[in-house]
Amino acid sequence: MGNANSCCKYSSPVPERKVKDVPVFEERLPEGDHSTNNLQHISERETFEYEDEDPSVHPSAATMFLERSKVENGGAMTRKRSHHQIATQQSQSSIGGGSSGGGGTSGGLKKSSSCSTIYLDDSTLSQPNLKNTIKCVSLAIYYHIKNRQSDRRLDIFDEKLHPVTHDEVPDDYDVHNPEHRYIYKFFRTLFNAAQLTAECAIITLVYLERLLTYAELDIAPCNWKRIILGAILLASKVWDDQAVWNVDYCQILKDITVEDMNELERQFLELLQFNINVPSSVYAKYYFDLRTLAECNDLSFPTEPLSKERAQKLEAMSRVMQDKVTAEAVKNGMKKWSSCDKINVQSGCPRRSVAILS
């Protein structure tokens, strides 16, 4: 302490960094404008004209997969008949035809909630069911391929130029559309091996549709595997805190190289214009549209009676949210409710209850 030559006064010399000679491009700015070296945040970037109708950005825009699934039904989704209509029709047919054995009204009907029993599935917005979500996302990609309007391609996603396996790619690899179960098998294999969550599958579909919009290409039999692989690769890194490395995917797909995976990820990001933000409203829209797609294609989520334990959990979750809303209302000076015991009439006498509950 107190030494004039101490390390607190003199620091180590700063090492010189060797900088490569990079050509400098000068740009003349209008008078009064000043250039800055700060990078632009993703939320401050310019909005393009097509983004007003981009379903992966705006929550009010219709999802592409749901619109393309309507082609199967002549431009309109056909909703299922209600259980009452099916039961009425079956009962009338059984009466007219003289059914024997009884129970004709119960064939093919699903379980419905009643006053005594409530049926719920285990899929929620915050915790979707993994298997059913992957089935729905695979079905959405199936409709993208089947009802595509053109065959716009990019070399980075072409399976002939960048094969996923060492197996010989047939000459007609870009002709036949893959079946839904084949897409689901490829999707499920990656998710099981990488131990990804169902939320990541929804984000994968968002990135896929954003890629089709930004890059102006179509997902087709020749590129669907590499497009899905790139979307999963990016979604897993954005969504999961402990993301899967590119070399780990090479252990799953053992015939693909790390250099190919890195190049696929780089070009995928560039085609997305580095816009990897997914608002919560967009995520919710894709989740409910996937459920609509499942309902219209008989991919119903399995239901089970509401148990006492789960009902208590739901009640506890709603109570926490109710307390949060109440605290926010009190903070803003809003009175949400008041007890009838504290209400006084003009005469000053306490107000009596008009009913007695026993």
Secondary structure as GFF3:
##gff-version 3
##sequence-region A 1 358
A	DSSP	three_ten_helix	42	44	.	.	.	ID=ss1
A	DSSP	three_ten_helix	49	53	.	.	.	ID=ss2
A	DSSP	alpha_helix	64	69	.	.	.	ID=ss3
A	DSSP	three_ten_helix	70	73	.	.	.	ID=ss4
A	DSSP	alpha_helix	83	97	.	.	.	ID=ss5
A	DSSP	three_ten_helix	104	106	.	.	.	ID=ss6
A	DSSP	beta_strand	119	121	.	.	.	ID=ss7
A	DSSP	alpha_helix	130	146	.	.	.	ID=ss8
A	DSSP	three_ten_helix	155	157	.	.	.	ID=ss9
A	DSSP	alpha_helix	180	194	.	.	.	ID=ss10
A	DSSP	alpha_helix	198	214	.	.	.	ID=ss11
A	DSSP	alpha_helix	224	239	.	.	.	ID=ss12
A	DSSP	alpha_helix	246	252	.	.	.	ID=ss13
A	DSSP	alpha_helix	258	271	.	.	.	ID=ss14
A	DSSP	alpha_helix	280	296	.	.	.	ID=ss15
A	DSSP	beta_strand	303	305	.	.	.	ID=ss16
A	DSSP	alpha_helix	308	331	.	.	.	ID=ss17
A	DSSP	three_ten_helix	340	342	.	.	.	ID=ss18
###
